[in-house]
Amino acid sequence: MHNIDLDLVEMTMDVMKYAIGRITNANPELGFPKKAEELQALVGETITPKGIGGETAFKLFRDILMKASVSIDHPRHLAFVPASPTRAAVMFDLVTSASSVHGAFWLEGAGCIFAENQVMEWLVSLTGMPTGSFGVFTSGGTEANLSAMVTARESWRSQDKTKETERGIIIAAVSAHSSVKAMAKVIDADVVLVQTEERFTAEQLAEKLAELTAEDRQRVFAVIATGGTTNAGIIDDLVGIAEICEKENLWFHVDAAYGGGALAAKSVRHLFNGIERSDSVTIDPHKWLFSPYDCGAVIYKNLELAKSAHSQEGSYLDIFSDEGAQGFNPSDYQIQLTRRVRGLPLWFSLAMHGTDRYEQAIERGIELARIAGRMIKSSKHTQLVREPSLSCVLFRRLGWSPEDYRNWTYKNHKSGYALVVPTKVRSGNEFEKAARFCFINPDTTENDIKGILDTMI
């Protein structure tokens, strides 16, 4: 037993040494995936009756498995929506896991939930939603959107008992995040899409409602607008859509999973006007608020509606509603029961750095997008598809085919230099391939942008 303890101490030191090195490394290896067969040949069987030992397992992770995975915080990882958790948040994620707190109920996690709630108060203040609005941390935007739509549907059904088993309809733009369709399948709802790759407007919503049959119009219970589309950073007509939703008694949800971080940036805050009139909002701190995965958030105007939709009952859960255990129970407001206190790393990072530093880092992402836009315009080889929006930049390499974009992506990624992937954009009635930057990491430099653009020449 004594030897096992010594081995554990040594293993802990190895892990901490790696973690410290990784946290302090501002330019980590990018990483490139290998096929499963290759990894099997390199790693072999690791789950065995006797175990392979911590030292061997950790060496396999460090030298093989991690190098076959992508570091999302690499300064030249500009694909999809990357992430750049602060070193403070990553460090405290270790503390969060080591503390082993169950974050579903106040009885078990009061202190940690209290800290999460201080962060939530700040997020709510960014939206400008009315007093009483509040929310809870989720695993990400998909769960947040799902939780919001379950609440919306149950609220709709509660207003008319004849709709208790009726299949509802959600209206969203075709530019909405893919999780909207996925979430609708889970709750067995239909999604009616407004065909626009650009800004989803009140006029388009009114037209779509007018096109519906009387029967289908009665099935509409929610409208989803986007506060920063993941492909292009477009912010929908939140004021106009809010007005229609209020008039038509429709739940208004704003999916700001990516763009919500920009609510803290004074230069673009006005673009989100109207979000304060929403019934629910999704924000992903693990995107543009520099938190580790997995950390999303859903905010409700009326928290009691969410509680009515989501709170669970069970004989072994009765104690959590006892007077002596009273407090804020996050499990009451989203679909997940068991949960880690995933808001804690964000709390620690915000408490350590302050909200001003966060604003500066977010503004840097917006600035980098504008710098990239100017570089693209000034090059004879490239052309903007549209003006940069938030931290997204869509552009084309003149004369390139879809295969050229694909080869360029893999060449840069395999070399370990950068990960930038193509996307699709509408050109008239057709779609074309284009390149896309999404800037999150404030450590990305102008030289990084120039270097990536030079690989297109």
Order of alpha helices (4+ residues) and beta strands (2+ residues): alpha-alpha-alpha-alpha-alpha-beta-alpha-beta-alpha-beta-alpha-alpha-beta-alpha-beta-beta-alpha-beta-alpha-alpha-alpha-beta-beta-alpha-beta-beta-alpha
